[in-house]
């Protein structure tokens, strides 16, 4: 199983989209400041998650959410 997820910073207007096979561990790493990309924006709230059978499907969806139209959808969830 693979998960595509989006997290939103609680202190700034910032959304991060990622892909993982272990969602709980990945969210913990983001909120603990272990990830260089998201460290300045901690803490985070999980705003979106979708599960996929294959990494290929998950990667395609992740790329869509990182596009302009995908980001619009995510910002509408806030």
C-alpha positions as CSV (number, residue, x, y, z in Angstrom):
1,X,0.0,0.0,0.0
2,X,1.1,3.5,-0.8
3,X,-0.3,6.8,0.4
4,X,-0.4,10.2,-1.2
5,X,-0.9,12.8,1.5
6,X,-1.0,16.6,2.0
7,X,-0.1,18.4,5.1
8,X,-0.7,22.0,5.9
9,X,1.4,24.2,8.2
10,X,-0.3,25.5,11.2
11,X,1.7,28.7,11.3
12,X,2.2,29.6,7.6
13,X,0.3,29.3,4.3
14,X,2.2,26.2,3.1
15,X,1.0,22.8,1.9
16,X,3.4,19.9,1.3
17,X,2.4,16.9,-0.8
18,X,4.1,13.6,-0.5
19,X,4.1,9.8,-1.1
20,X,4.9,7.1,1.5
21,X,4.2,3.5,2.5
22,X,4.2,4.4,6.2
23,X,1.9,7.4,6.8
24,X,2.1,7.6,10.6
25,X,6.0,7.5,10.6
26,X,6.2,10.1,7.8
27,X,3.8,12.6,9.5
28,X,5.8,12.1,12.7
29,X,9.1,12.9,10.8
30,X,7.5,16.1,9.4
31,X,6.2,17.3,12.7
32,X,9.5,16.4,14.5
33,X,11.6,18.5,12.1
34,X,13.5,15.6,10.6
35,X,12.7,16.6,7.1
36,X,14.8,19.4,5.7
37,X,12.1,20.6,3.2
38,X,9.4,21.1,5.8
39,X,11.3,21.8,9.0
40,X,10.8,25.7,8.8
41,X,7.0,25.2,8.6
42,X,6.3,22.8,11.5
43,X,3.8,21.9,13.0
44,X,1.5,20.3,10.4
45,X,-2.0,19.1,10.1
46,X,-2.9,16.2,7.8
47,X,-5.5,17.6,5.3
48,X,-5.6,14.9,2.6
49,X,-4.8,11.2,2.2
50,X,-5.5,8.7,-0.5
51,X,-4.4,5.1,-0.6
52,X,-3.1,3.2,-3.7
53,X,-2.2,-0.3,-4.6
54,X,0.9,0.5,-6.6
55,X,3.7,3.1,-6.4
56,X,3.1,4.1,-10.0
57,X,-0.5,5.0,-9.4
58,X,0.4,6.9,-6.2
59,X,3.2,8.8,-8.0
60,X,0.8,9.9,-10.8
61,X,-1.7,11.2,-8.2
62,X,1.1,13.0,-6.3
63,X,2.3,14.7,-9.4
64,X,-1.3,15.9,-10.1
65,X,-1.7,17.3,-6.6
66,X,1.6,19.2,-7.0
67,X,0.2,20.9,-10.2
68,X,-1.6,24.2,-10.1
69,X,-5.1,22.6,-10.3
70,X,-4.2,20.1,-7.7
71,X,-2.9,22.8,-5.3
72,X,-6.2,24.7,-5.9
73,X,-8.1,21.6,-4.7
74,X,-5.9,21.3,-1.6
75,X,-6.2,25.0,-0.7
76,X,-10.0,24.7,-0.9
77,X,-9.8,22.1,1.8
78,X,-8.4,24.6,4.3
